[in-house]
Amino acid sequence: MMDFSDLVRELASRIPTLKQQKLIKTEEATKNALVMPFIKALGYDPFNPLEVTPELIADVGIKKGEKVDYAILKDGKPIMLFECKSYGTDLSKVQASQLYRYFSVTEARFGILTDGAVYQFYTDLEQPNRMDPKPFFVVDISEAKDRDIDELKRFTKSAFDVERILSSAAELKYKGAIKQILAAELADPSEEFVRLFASRVYSGRLKQAVVSEFTDITKQAFKQFISEQVENRLKNALQQETETSIAEQKELSKAEPELTPQNGKQVETTEDEMEAHRIVRAILREVVDAKRIVMRDAQSYCAILLDDNNRKSICRLRFSKSRMQIGIINGDKQEEILPLESLDDIYHYTDQLKAAVQHYEDAGETANGA
C-alpha cells in the first residue's frame, strides 16, 4: 500500500503529461484531475458527503448563496475549505474572495487556495476568525521536498489536529516570508542589504559609488557561497556513500566464501556494479532504510538483496563488456531482465524496484500479524 508521500509524488508525476496534452485547461478539469485526487490522498473520501462537500453554500451578510468549492468535514462541521482555480493560474494575483468571506462564517480554521499543483494554506493568526491576507504555508506538489510532504501530512485525516497545526503555522509563515526576502535580495540586492555587508568589510566611507560597486560584489559573493555549499554537500554525500559501499564489500568478501568461484578466481566487483548498487539504494531509501540494501557479487551476476537475505532478492546486475542488463524480481519470484543503455536507465525502473521491496515488506507484516 502506498504511503502519503508516494501518493503525493504519484499525483505530481501526472501533471507534466496532463499539461502537455492540454487536458487541464478549465477549473472543472483541474478539480477532477488534481484537486479531488489530492483530497483523497489526504485520506478523505471525495465521494462521501459526510467527509467532503462540494460547493458548500452559506449566506454571508447581504450575499446569498455563497459557495466554496470543497469543504472537508469532521463530525459534520467544516475543518478545511478549498477554493480552486484553473491549473496554471498565478495564485499570487488571485483574490481568494469567496474563501475569505466563507472563512468568517464557518468553524473551519484552514482555507486552501489551489490550482491543483500549488496549494496555499491560510488561517487566522493575525485576527481570530478573520482569514490572514497571506498564506502561512505554500507548496507546489510537483516540486515538493521531504519537509513539504511532512507538513502536508499534518492535514491528513489520520493526523489532523488543529492545535498542533496552528502551533507550527506561525513559524512556517515567518520562515516562508524570510526565505522570500532572501530570494529577492539575492536576485536583486537592495541598498540596505548591500550596506549591511559592505559596512563589515569596507573601512572607508560608503558613498553611493561604493555601494553601487558592492551591489554586484554582494550578489556574486552569495552566488559563489551557495554554489560552494551545494558542491561540498554533494561531495560529502558521495564520499560517505562510497566509503559505506566499499566497507560493505570488504565485509561481504570475508563473510561470504561462496562469492569466490570454485576455480579459485576471485570475483571482482566493478565500479559500474558499485555505482549501480548506489543508484538502487538511492531509489529504495524512500521505501526502506538504505543500509538494508546489500550487494552480493557472484561470477554470473551481482545480486542486490534486502537485509542481506538470499530469499529477498530485489534485482540482479548482469553486466558484461558488451551489454548491461538488470533483472528485477517480481512478486512471483520471477526475474524480468531489462536492458540498460547507461546506469542512469536504472531510474526508469524505479516503480518495479520499489514494488519488489514492498512485496517482501508486506509478506513480513503478514507473517508477523499471523
Secondary structure, 3 states (H helix, E strand, C coil): CCCHHHHHHHHHHHHHHHHHCCCCCCHHHHHHHHHHHHHHHCCCCCCCCCCEEEEEEEEECCEEEEEEEEEEEECCEEEEEEEECCCCCCHHHCCCHHHHHHHCCCCCCEEEEECCCEEEEECCCCECCECCCCCCEEEEHHHCCHHHHHHHHCCCCCCCCHHHHHHHHHHHHHHHHHHHHHHHHHHCCCHHHHHHHHHHHCCCCCCHHHHHHHHHHHHHHHHHHHHHHHHHHHHHHHHHHHHHHHHHHHHHHHHCHHHCCCCCCCCCCCHHHHHHHHHHHHHHCCCCCHHHEEEEECCCCEEEEECCCCCCEEEEEEECCCCEEEEEECCCCCEEEEEECCHHHHHHHHHHHHHHHHHHHHHHHHHHHC
